[in-house]
Amino acid sequence: ITECENDLKRVFPAWDSFSLRRKSALLNLRFQLGPARFRGFRKMIAAIEAGDWDKASAELLDSSVQHQTPRRNGRRANELKQG
């Protein structure tokens, strides 16, 4: 978990300002995917960097992960959106 969190801090300079729910969703996703696949979510990452959590949520729902683990991914998308 610490490795994932340290990686996410590198991806998102504003990591410390994210809500606990958003951190949890991103940690869970990063843990499942690993560093390389997580970074492949460029549109979601860009939306988060822009502070557009609705778009980040939509991008996550429009991903291959949605088809693999739809319930888990739906919860993550909701956590990103609601903060």
ChimeraX attribute file (.defattr): number of C-alpha atoms within 10 A of each C-alpha:
attribute: neighborCount
match mode: 1-to-1
recipient: residues
	/A:1	10
	/A:2	8
	/A:3	12
	/A:4	18
	/A:5	18
	/A:6	12
	/A:7	15
	/A:8	20
	/A:9	13
	/A:10	11
	/A:11	15
	/A:12	16
	/A:13	10
	/A:14	13
	/A:15	16
	/A:16	10
	/A:17	10
	/A:18	15
	/A:19	13
	/A:20	12
	/A:21	16
	/A:22	21
	/A:23	19
	/A:24	16
	/A:25	20
	/A:26	20
	/A:27	20
	/A:28	17
	/A:29	20
	/A:30	21
	/A:31	15
	/A:32	13
	/A:33	14
	/A:34	12
	/A:35	16
	/A:36	9
	/A:37	12
	/A:38	18
	/A:39	15
	/A:40	11
	/A:41	14
	/A:42	13
	/A:43	15
	/A:44	24
	/A:45	21
	/A:46	14
	/A:47	17
	/A:48	19
	/A:49	16
	/A:50	11
	/A:51	13
	/A:52	15
	/A:53	22
	/A:54	16
	/A:55	20
	/A:56	24
	/A:57	23
	/A:58	18
	/A:59	18
	/A:60	22
	/A:61	19
	/A:62	12
	/A:63	13
	/A:64	10
	/A:65	16
	/A:66	16
	/A:67	11
	/A:68	10
	/A:69	10
	/A:70	13
	/A:71	11
	/A:72	14
	/A:73	21
	/A:74	17
	/A:75	13
	/A:76	23
	/A:77	25
	/A:78	19
	/A:79	20
	/A:80	26
	/A:81	17
	/A:82	13
	/A:83	14
